[in-house]
Amino acid sequence: MFIPAICVAAEAEEKKMETLDEVVVTATKIEETRKDVPNSVLLYDDIDLEFSPATGIGEVLANDPGIDWRTQGDFGGAAQSIHIRGMSSNATQVFINGVSINSPSLGLADVSRLPLNNIANIEVVKGSGSLLYGTGAMGGTVSIFTKRPTQDRVNLAIAGSTGTNQTYDLGVENGMFFSDTMGYYLTANYLESDGFRSNSDLDHKDVSLNLVLDRGEKLDLSLYGQYIDRDFGRPGIKPPSDTATYYIDGIDVYNKNAASLRDKGGDEDGLLVFTAKSSPNDMLDITLLGDVSSLENYNYMRYVNSFTMTLPGAESWTTNTVYEVEGDVDITFSDRGDLLLGAEYIHYDWKNKSVDLDGFGHRLKDSWKRTGEDLHSTGIYGEMHYQLFSPVKVLAGLRHEDNSGFGTETLPRFGVVVSPRQNTVLKLSSGKHFRAPTPNDLFWPDDGFSRGNPDLQAETGWHTDVTWEQSLKQDRIFFTASYFHWTIDDKIQWEPDSNGVYVPENLRSFTGDGFEAGAKFQIMANLRLDLGYTYIDAEEESRAYTVMDYGWPPDFPPNFAYDWVKRRAAYTPKHLFKGGLTSFTDFGLTVTAVARYTGDRVTYRTETDTSYPDTKTVKYEMDSYWTVDLKLVQQIKDHLSVSLLGTNLFDKEYDTFLDSFTDYSTSTTTVEGYPGAGRSVFVKLAYAY
């Protein structure tokens, strides 16, 4: 059965404004309404995703209250990460159907890999999530739930698009129940693009399958599998516009568009998740989860040897295989409260191999390096929710974590929800959080330039927020506002040791305070306005080097001198704003426009002072910027639609990160940026049945 997109959208918008009664699962691992959870949350359904002027998950969430979306530039394979309330990207845990997809090696999740067409809904829960979700859930969690088949409906969709930079995208999805209780949902996508610059191409393929056995509340089983394969160029920063193409032995090394014309990368990810849910009676809800995931990352790098004027390099492969078993039991012990009990075991298998390349790009047989380590963690947790009296609900819980990498942690959490009026909710949430050191931090092999540190401790701290939520005018207006404060101690950062080798160390503190607010206005039945604003005051404590003398061991030992300083956190904007307007017309046209403002950012670099080895810390300021995106979707017939998507319509130029560039033709070194994506326009034709 096919339902025209405009009808689905209208029904969804009508339901969406019942804001305080929206169902949230991941805040407490049980189904509760928004007004009953102590956290500030953001919720997105399939309609939000369908009509959002976005090409990926990051753009959907970008600049919503508390959310900072960052990209590693404008090339096709550029990593994209989610930062919550000014914390690092490794403080955000991203889940697919309950399984973390954060790279164990890096600690962060690259959301650029994830297709939109297999997603049913997304939940963002802000605040400490370590009690329920363990390591890394310090800023919050982003939980993605994939599509499932629907009873008495056959879903079939085929869509193709083309656009800027020779970009072509083809997607297929199909779902149905083939018996009274068993069904499937299948998606597949292919994407290729030349990218904005030289060596910024992308070739992406993914497929997913969700098999379900649905017997209602008594038993629900699902087996979800996903495979992603990507190959891409890595152009690096953008050199100055007057840079001439540079060659070594007839090989082009860089030009005015790309600092590297040779570097490449690739990802091959697989995920298999089995989930069983059962509610045998009114008092008991049981969830069991078992999964295995494999993430392989490939890097190919060439660089200029300024002494020999050759082009050596290296290849490396990093593989993470993760096995997990988790079980949760929710016991409703009275009409006022329930108790959640859970346990999880995770085993990490980390492997890294690399080989050096000679000046002609040939592998040096004697340079192979192979290393591997196993890690495991066990978490046991419990959380109670209790309605003290009519307007007041409390939450309290505790987690004990035993990690083979750093030891143990005990993590408390508590919350209070007060509903003085039917449409007014006040919330308090506070919890201890932690982030375990990654295998890269612990075990990176000593290559003469860097090495891991097996003695690292976990980062720890607290995250507290107070939230007010208000619904007005029969749910046609909704406000939310939060104040938050967080701390991180023993921050892990890579610094040079006494021999000049970069080693991760537990440094000092990282703190943040801020305010976020959001509003939804159902102006008319077919017109909605969304607004979001975030203020972040984040401060890092770091080393400011005054001497960096690498010496010439053993005759001339290295010498490093520094002062401890507190300063504004690098790359963190103080101000974020988002405004969105969506209109549904009677003739099947949906128009969505989104404007985003990202405030100025700073970063710091250690540079030579008057002469080597004296150094100084130089602060670089990155300008604020606006972007505007627009999407039009026109229903042509019952089964056919065409859409036009434009991102960064005014082609605003901005940088996402900074790094140094050396032009060997002129022997000059400058600091340049990874440019953000410029204007892109895509046309899409979709058939749905």
N, C-alpha and C positions, 0 to 999 in steps of 0.2 A: 504494500500500500504506500503510495506517495502522498506526501503532504506538502503543498507549495511552501517555498521558503518564507514568503511574506506572512503566511498564517502562523507558521512556527514562531517566527520572530515576534509577531504581535502577542501570541500567547505567552511567550517567554518574558517579554517586557512587562506584561500585566502581572505575572507572578513575581518577577524580580523585585518589585517595589515593596513586597512583603519582607522588608529587610531584616527585622529583628527575629523573624521566624525561619530564616534560611537555615538549612541543616548543615552542620559542620561535623566531620568525622575525625579529623586528624588532631584536633586540639586536645582531646582526651582519649582518643582511640575508640570512642563509642559515639553513636549518633546522638547529637544534641543540637538544639537551636542556637543560633548566634548569641542570643540574649542570656544563655545559660553557661557560656564558657568565659573564663576570666581573661582570655587573650584578645588582643586586637587582631582581626582576620580580614583577608581579602578573598572574595569568591568569584570564580569565573566559570560560566557554563559554555556549552557548545555554541550558543548564539553569540556570546561575547567573542568567541574565537572566530566564528564565521564572518562577522561583520567588522571586526577590528582591522584597521589599516596597518597590518603588520605582516611580516614575512616569517616571523618566528616567535617563540615563546617569550624571549627577552623583550621584544618590542611590545608585546601585549601587556606585560607587567611594568614596563619602564615608566618611572616617575610617578607611579601610583604611590599613595602615602607610605613612606618608609622604604621605598624601593629605588635602588640605583642600579641601572643596567649598564654594564661596561663591555666594550669590545676591544680586541687587540688589533684594531685597524679596520680597513675596508676591503681586505681580500677575502676570497670565498671561504677559505678554511679558518678564518680568524676566530679564535676562542671568544665565547660570550659568557659572561658570568653575572650572577645576581648578588648584590650586596644589600644587606638589610640594616637600616639605621646606622650606616657609617662603618660597620664592621667589614673585615676582609671577606672575600668570596669564599674562603675556606671555613667561614663561620656560618654559612648557609648550607643546610643539607637539602638536596633535591631527591625526591623519591618518584619512582614509577610503580604503581600498584603496591606500595608499601616497601619497596626495595630501593636502597640508596644507590644512586648512579654517580656519586662523587668519586673521582679517581682516587684510589688508595695512595697512589704515588704522590699526587699533588695536593690532595685534600679538598679539591674544588670540583664543581660540576660544570662542564661545557655544554650549555643549553642550545648552542647552535646546531648540534647534531640531531635534535629531536624534531620530527615532523609534526605539523599541527593537525593533520587530518585523521589521526588515530586517537585524538584526545577528546574525552567526554567532558571533563571538568578539571579545574585546578583550585586547590586550597592553599593559601599562604597564611601561615600562623606565625605571628611575630612575638618575640620574647624567647626566654630560655626554653629549649626543647630537649635538653639533655636527659631529663628524667625518663622520658618515654623513648627517645631516639638516640641517646648515647652521644658519641664523639661528634664534634663539629656543629651541633645544632645550637649555636650560641646566639646568633642573631635571630634565627627562626628556621622554619621549614617551608619548602615548596613541594606540595604533594600533587602529582599528576595521576589522574585516573583515566585509563584508556577505555575506548568504546566497547560495549557489549551488545549482543543481539537483542532485539526487542520482540516479545511475543506478538504473533499475528502481524508481523511486518517484515517485508523483505527490503533490505537496504542495499542499493546498488548505486554507486557514483563513479563517474569517470570525469576527470578534469585535466585540462592542459593549458599551459600559459607560456607566454613569451614576453621578453622585455629587454631592458637596458643591459648592455655588455654581453650581448649574445647569450642571454639566459633563457633556458628552456626547462620546463618542469612538467612532468606527467605523473598523475596520481590516480590510483584505483582503490576503491573500498567496497566490500561486500559483506553483509551480515544477515543471518536468519536463524531461526530454529528449524532443525530438520526432523525433530520429534517433539513430543509434548514437553520434554524437559531438557533436551540437549540442543545446543546451538553453537555458532561460531561467528567471529568478526575478523575479517582479513583486510589488511591495508598494504599497499606497496607504492613506492615513490622512486622516481628517478629525476635527478636535477644536475644540470651542467651549466657552467657559466665561465666566461673569460675573465670576469672580475674588472675592477676599475683601473688596475695598473698592470704593468708588465709582471709576469710570473705570479699572478693572483688568481689563476684558474681554479675551478672546483669541479670534481666529479663525485657525485653522491648517490648512493643507492641504499634503500632500506625496505624491510618487509616485517610485518608483525602479524601474529595470529593469536586470538583469544578464544579458547574452547571453554564452554561453560556447561555445567549440569545444575539446573535451577529447579529445586523442589520446594521453593518458598523458604520460610524462616527455619524449617527443620533442617535443611541441608542445602548449601550452595558451594559448589566446587568450581574452580577456574584454573586453567593452565594457560599461562601467557608466555609467548616467545617473541623475541625481537632480535633482528640482526641489522647492523649498520656497517657500511663500508664506504670510506671516503679517501680520496687522494686530492692533494691540493698543493699549490705553490705557496711559498712564504717570502714575499717581497721585502719584508722588514719595514723600516721607516722610509719616509719619502725624502730623498736628498734635496738640496737647494735646486731651484729651477734652472740655474746655469750650469749644472753638472753635465759634463760630456760623458758619453759611453766609454767605459774603461775596459780594455782587453788585456788578457795575458795569454800568450801563445795562441792567439786567434779566438780565444773564448771570451765572450762578453760576460763581465763580472757584475757590473752595476750600470745604471743610467739615471737620468733625472727623475724617473718615476719610481724606481725601486732600488733599495740599497743592496739587494741580492737578486740576481737573475738565475742562481743555481740551486738555492735551498728549496727542499721539498718536504712534505709531511704526509702522514696518513694515519687513519684510525680504523680499527676493525673491532667492533663491539658485539657481543652476544649476551643475551639475558634470557633465563628461563625461570618462571615463578609459578609455584603451585600454592593456591590459597584455598582453605576450607573454612567455612563459617557455618555455625549451627546455633539455633536457639531452641533447645529441647523443651523448655518451659519458660514461664514468665519471669523466673528468677535468674536464669543462666544464659549467658551469651559466650560462645567459645570461638576463638579464631586461631588457626594454625597456618603457618607460612614456612615454606621451604624454597630456597632459590640458589641458583648458581649463576655467576656472571663472569665474563672474560672480557678484558679490555686490553688491546694491544695498540701501542703508539709507536710510530716509526718516524725517525728524523734523519734527513740527509742534509749535511752542511758542508759548504766550501768557504774558505776564507783566504785572504791575501797574506802570504808570508812576506813581510816587508824587507827581510834580510836577503832572501833568495829570489824574491819576486816570482814566486810560483803560487799554485792554487791548491794546497793540501786541504784536507777536510776529515770528516768522520761520519759514520753511520751508526745509529743506535736503535735498539728495539727494547721497549719496556712493556712487560706483560704482567697484568694483575688478574689473578683468578680468585674469586671470593665465593665462599660457601656459607650459607646462613640458615639457621633454624630458629623459629620464634613461635611462642605460644602465649596467648592472652585469654584470661577468663574474667568476665565481668559478672559480679554477683550482686543482684538487687536484694538487699537484706531487709528493706522496708520501703514504704511509699515515699520516704524522705531521702533515702540515700542508697548508694551502691559502692562497691569496692572492686577496683580493677587490679588484678595480679598478673604479672607477666615475667617472662624470661627469654633471653636470646643468646645464641652462641654464634660467633662469626669467626671464620678462619680465612686468613689472607695468605696467598702464595704469590710472592713478588719475585720477578726475575728480570735481570737486565743484562744485555749483551751489547758490545760495541766493537767497532773496528776502525782503525785509522786509514785514511786515504792519502796516497802520495800526491805529488804535485800535478799528476795527470788524472787523478780520480780513481786510481787502481787501489784495490784493497791490499794492505800490507799484512801478509799472512801471520807474522809473528806478533802482531799488535792486538789480536783478539783478546777481549776481556769479558769474562762471564761471572756473574754473581747472582745469588738468590737467597732469600730468607723467608721464613714462615713466621707469621704473627697470629695471635688469636685473642679474642676478648669475650668475656661472659658478663652479661648484665642481668640483674634481678631487680625488679621494681614493683612497687605497689602504690596506688593512688586512691584516695577515698573522696567522694563527693557527697555532701550532706546539706539538706535544706534545714537550716537552724529554725527558721520561722518564715512566714509568708514572703517577705521581701528579700531575705538574706540567704545566700547559698555559699558554702565554704568548700575549699578544695585543699588537700594536703597529701603529700606523697614523698617517697624516698627511693633512691636507686643506689645500688652498690655495683660498682664496675671493677672488674679484675682484668687488666690488660697486660699481656706478656711484654709489651714494649716499655711500659713505665711503672707498672704497679697497680695500685688500687685508688679509687676515688669514691666518696660518699656524697650523693647529690640530693639535697632537699629541694622541695618546691611547695609553694602555697599560693592560694588565690581566694579572692572574695568577690562575689557578685551581688550587688544590691539593686533591686528594682522598686524604687519608691512609687513609681507610677507605671501604668500599663505600657507606655511607649518611651519610658526613660530607663536607662541602665547605666550604672556606675560599676567599674571593674578595677580590681587591683591584682596584679600578678607579679610574683617574684620567685626566682629560682637560681640555683647555682648551675654553672655550665662548665664544660671542659672540651678541649681538643687534643687528641693524642698526636704525638709526633708521627709523621708519615714514614713509610719505608725509605723514601729518598732522604729524609732528614736523618734517619738512623743509620742507614747502611750504604749510602752512595759511595762507590769505590774511589779510592785515592788515585786521582789522575795527575797529581802534581799541582793542580789549580784548586781543587775542592775535594772534600770528603765528608762522609756522614759522621754523626756523633751518637754513639749508642747509649750515652749517659743522659740524654735529654729527659726532661720532665714534661708533663702535660701542661698546656695552658689552662688556667682556671680563672673563674671570676663569677660575677653575679649580673643578672639582667632583671631590672624592675621597671614596670610601667603602670600608669594609671590612665584609664580610658573612660570616656563618656560617649554614650550612643543615644541618639534621640530620633524618633520618628514622628512626623507631623502631617497634618492635612490628609488623614486616612492613608498614610504610608506613601503619599505622593512626594514627600520631602524626607530625606534622611541625612543626618549629620553624625560624624564620628570624629573624635579628637583624642589624642594620646600624648602624654608626657612620658619620656623614657630616660633611663640612666643605666649605663652598663660599665663594667670594668673587666679588664683582662690582665692577669699577672703572669709572669714567666713567659712573656711573648717570645715566640721562636723566630729568630732572624739569622740570616747567614752573614757572618762577619769574618774578616781575616784573623787567623790565630797568630801566635808569636813567630811562626815560620812563614807567614804571608799566605797560607793556604786558607781558602774560604771554608768555614765550618759553621753549621747551625748552632746557635747558642740560645739559652734562656736568658733574655734580657729583662727589662723592667716592666713598666706598666703601659697600658693603653686604655683610655677612658673616653666615654662619650655621653653627652646629654643632648636632648632634642625634643622637638614637638612636631607632630604630624596631624593633619586634618583632612577630612574628605567629605564631600557632599554630593548627593544625587537629587536631581529635580525632575520629576515627571511633569514638564511644563504643560503639555497636552497629551492626549492619548497616544499620539504618534510622534512625540518629540521629547527627547531626554537630554539633560545636561549633566555631565559629571565633572567634578573639580577635585583636585588633590594638591596638597602642599606639604613639604617636609623641610624642617630646619634641623641641621646637624652641627653640633659643636664637638668635634672629635679631636683628641690630643694624644700624640704619641711621645714616648720617652725613648730617645735614641742617642747614638754616639755621633759626635761631630769631630771628625778627625782633623788634627793639626799637623801630624807627621805621618806619612805612609812611605817608609823606606823598606823596599823589598830586599835590599842587600844583595849579597852574593854568597849564600851559605856554602861551606862552613866558615870561610875566611872572614866574611863580612855579614854578621847576623842581621836579620830584619829588625826594624824598629818602628813601632806604631804608637802614636800618642793621640789621645782624644779627650774630649769633655762630654759629660752627660748633659743633654739639653731636653727641654720639653717644648714641643712645637705643634703647630696645626698638622693634623694627619695628612699624609701625602695622598693626592688624587681624590680626596673626599670633598665634594661640593657642600657648601653651607646651605644652599637653597636649591630645591627642586620643585617644579610646578608642572601640573598636567591639567589640561582642559579638553574635554571631549563632548561633541554634539552628535546625536544620532537621530535621524528622521526616517520614518516609514511612511510611504505614500500609498494612496489607494490604487495606483496603477502598477504596483509591484517594484518600485524603485526604493532602495535603501541607501542612504547617504550617511557616512560617518567621517567626521573631521576631528583630528587630534592635534593639539599644539603642546609642545613640551619646552620647558626652560630648564637648563642646567647651569648652575652658578659657576663662578670661577673656581679653579682648583690650583693647588701648588704641589710641587715636588722638589726634591733636594738631590743634589749631586756633589760628590767630593771631587774637587778639581785642584790642580797645582796652583799654589799661591805665587809668590814672586819667583821661586825656583825650586826644583826638586831637592829634597823630598817634602818640603813644606806644603801643606794643603789647607784648603778652606772649604767650608760648606756653602754652596751657591743655591739660593732659592729661585726656582723658575715658576713663573705664574702663567697659567693657562686660562684664556679668556672664557667668559660665559657665552652661551649660545642658545638660540631658539631653533627648533625644527617644526615643520608642519607636514602632516600626512593626511591623505584623503583616500577614501574608498567608496566607489559606487557599485552597487549590485542591482542589476535589472533582470527581473523575471520575464523571460520572453514567452515561454509557454509553460504548461504544467510541469514539464520535465527538464526544461532548458533555461539556463541563466548565463549572463555575461557580466563580467566585472572588470572594473578599471581601478588599479591601485597605483597611487603615487606616494613615494616616501621622500622626505626632505625636499619638498617641492620647490623651495626657494634656493636650493643648492648651497646651503650654508656650509662654509668651510670651518672645520674645527679639528683639534687633535684629541686623541683618547689617551695616549701615553707618549713619553719622550725617551729618546736614547741618543747616543752619540753616533756620528757618521764621519769617517775619514775618507777624504778624496785623495787618492794616491797620485793623481795627476798634478795636484797643487800642494800636496803635503799639508793640508789643513784639516782640522777636526772641528766640527760644529755639532750643536745639539739640535736635533730635528724631531719631528713628531710622526706617530702612527696616525694617518688621517682617518677621520670618520667617513662613513659612506656618503657619497654625494647623491644628487637627484637620481631616482630610479622610477621607471614607469613600467607597469606590467598589465597585460591584457589576458584575461582568463575566460575560457569557455567551459561550462560544466553541465553535465547531464546527470540527473538524479532520478531514481525510480524507487 
